Each structure stands twice: as structure tokens, then as C-alpha cells.
Amino acid sequence: LKPHNLFSLPGYKIFRNDRPDRQGGGVLLAIRNNIICHEKLNRTIENNEGIAVQIETPLGHLLIASIYIPPNVRIHHELLQQIYNLNNNCLILGDLNASLQSMGSRRTNVKGRQLQQVLDEGYLQCIDNDLTTYARNNYEEKIDWILASQPTILFIDNVETEAPLGLKEDHKPLTFNLNMAADNKPSSPRLSFNSKSANWQLYRKTLNELLSNIDRTKTITTVEEIESYATTLTECIS
């Protein structure tokens, strides 16, 4: 995408973050004309390119972002954090050039470890599947990602990849359903927990500190003492 290159798509509003001073494209979002929307972010931070548009849904405002991070560039947490801070109900799509084995890639690269750091912070989660999104010369890998905050991540299903479009990089288009109808709220708040995004090291440290305050030498003989002890343990765990 260059400023002098015009692009239009019938029936869609186009939002773009051009790349005027380097080779290649940039990022773009196309939003259907019948959807109320407006641009919220158009930034490039240390070659991390992003465009974000807020749309209206039956469940409120949703921020949709498209990002691109080149292979030799570090994932810049500030861009992701800025998107989330604009609207903590957000959906981020993009080619991060990050492979993370624990989330479905064949291996983990440096960018994958950087992505894991983002996930460990807990404000974003990713679709956990083993669909490869890049195919070239008998090599396939998952390097394109769907990231989302809660509860948006719960409304995503039927994630699939399609055949490459024949472009130079041979990325596979990702398709999915986003079911945000007003009557399609999660049936239980329990669905909002994702153990993979938890900071278990911090949890273990905090739990040990709380358990160390319990007098384990005390003899428990009555029902009331048992119930009190059980309540204390429950409070430590939760």
C-alpha cells in the first residue's frame, strides 16, 4: 500500500495504514458499508504496523485491528497494549511471523516466545488450533494469528484456512464466524477462564505465601474447626 495507490472494494469502507518508505504493502481493513464504524488507530511503531476500526455490534462496541510484524522485527507490546486500551473488547488479526508450538505451530521461534509473553500478561488470548496459515516449497507453519480479549474470544468458532491466493508469500486466508448476536452471550462466567493465559508462577508464589500463614501444628477436633480450616484453604486457592 502506497499513498498514491488507489484501492476500493464495492460495498466496503476501506481503512489503511500505508508503507510509503519501504518495500511491500502495509495493512488494511475493509468494513461493509452497512456497519457503523470509525477509525480509532493508525500507527506504525518500530515497523509494527497497525490499523484499528471500532464497529457497533448487538453487544456493544468492538475494536477490530489488523497488524503486521516483519520476520526480523520484535513484537512491540506497546502497539498491542494501545489497541486494548482503546477498547478492552477487541479482536486483533495479523501476520506476526511468530510460531508457537504450544498454540499449534510446529515449532517455537523467537517471535513465538515474544507472543507467549503477550499471552502471559493475560489481557489477550489466541485461538488454539493446529491450522497452518503459511505454505511454501513444501513448508507449512502457523504464523498468522487471531488474538482477542474476553469475552470476544468466546464468540469465535468455525476457524478454517482456505487455499493460498497465489500471492508471493503464499499465506492462507483465515476465515471464522464471530457470533455476537444479542442472545448469544456466554452461558456461564466459567467459560471466561483460560488456564493457558494464567501466570502460574505468580499464582504458586502467592499461594505459598498464604499457606505459610496457616498454623499446621494445630490439632483439629471439631466440625467447626474443620469447616473453618476448609474455608481458609479455599480462600488461599481462589
Beta strands, then each sheet from edge to edge (+ up, - down):
strand 1: 12-18
strand 2: 26-32
strand 3: 37-45
strand 4: 48-57
strand 5: 60-68
strand 6: 90-95
strand 7: 125-126
strand 8: 134-136
strand 9: 139-141
strand 10: 144-148
strand 11: 156-161
strand 12: 174-178
sheet 1: 1+ 2-
sheet 2: 3+ 4- 5+ 6+ 10- 7+
sheet 3: 8+ 9-
sheet 4: 11+ 12-
end
